[in-house]
């Protein structure tokens, strides 16, 4: 990917694991880096994603284990998910992604390992 291929709508978004039952303090070493297009209100720009979905990337990072590199995908019916390999076994569903605003301090929920986990948006910046 060449940076010049990205439109001005693209942003680097960082999500880190927020507090939950299993992680009472959250975990800044577990999360996601996203490269996604946002509209002027901070929502995912579905039209721009459709036109440039090959540029929309996801990097899942953990303190234990290797990073996974994948893509942002959308199922028929509108459900957004992170996709790392062929098949559905590795897919991570993002709850209500179409309705979320990508603003620092907001939260998203991602289903990984069969469990929904909260993630806090800690960074939204130009790539």
Secondary structure in CASP SS format (residue, H / E / C, confidence):
PFRMAT SS
TARGET T0000
AUTHOR 0000-0000-0000
METHOD secondary structure of the structure
MODEL  1
X C 1.00
X C 1.00
X H 1.00
X H 1.00
X H 1.00
X C 1.00
X C 1.00
X C 1.00
X C 1.00
X E 1.00
X E 1.00
X E 1.00
X E 1.00
X E 1.00
X E 1.00
X E 1.00
X E 1.00
X C 1.00
X C 1.00
X C 1.00
X C 1.00
X C 1.00
X C 1.00
X C 1.00
X C 1.00
X C 1.00
X E 1.00
X E 1.00
X E 1.00
X E 1.00
X E 1.00
X E 1.00
X E 1.00
X E 1.00
X E 1.00
X E 1.00
X E 1.00
X E 1.00
X C 1.00
X C 1.00
X C 1.00
X C 1.00
X E 1.00
X E 1.00
X C 1.00
X H 1.00
X H 1.00
X H 1.00
X H 1.00
X H 1.00
X H 1.00
X C 1.00
X H 1.00
X H 1.00
X H 1.00
X C 1.00
X E 1.00
X E 1.00
X E 1.00
X E 1.00
X E 1.00
X C 1.00
X C 1.00
X C 1.00
X C 1.00
X C 1.00
X C 1.00
X E 1.00
X E 1.00
X E 1.00
X E 1.00
X E 1.00
X E 1.00
X E 1.00
X C 1.00
X C 1.00
X C 1.00
X C 1.00
X C 1.00
X E 1.00
X E 1.00
X E 1.00
X E 1.00
X C 1.00
X C 1.00
X C 1.00
X C 1.00
X C 1.00
X C 1.00
X C 1.00
X C 1.00
X E 1.00
X E 1.00
X E 1.00
X C 1.00
X C 1.00
X H 1.00
X H 1.00
X H 1.00
X C 1.00
X E 1.00
X C 1.00
X C 1.00
X C 1.00
X C 1.00
X C 1.00
X E 1.00
X E 1.00
X E 1.00
X E 1.00
X E 1.00
X E 1.00
X C 1.00
X C 1.00
X E 1.00
X E 1.00
X E 1.00
X E 1.00
X E 1.00
X E 1.00
X E 1.00
X E 1.00
X E 1.00
X E 1.00
X E 1.00
X C 1.00
X C 1.00
END
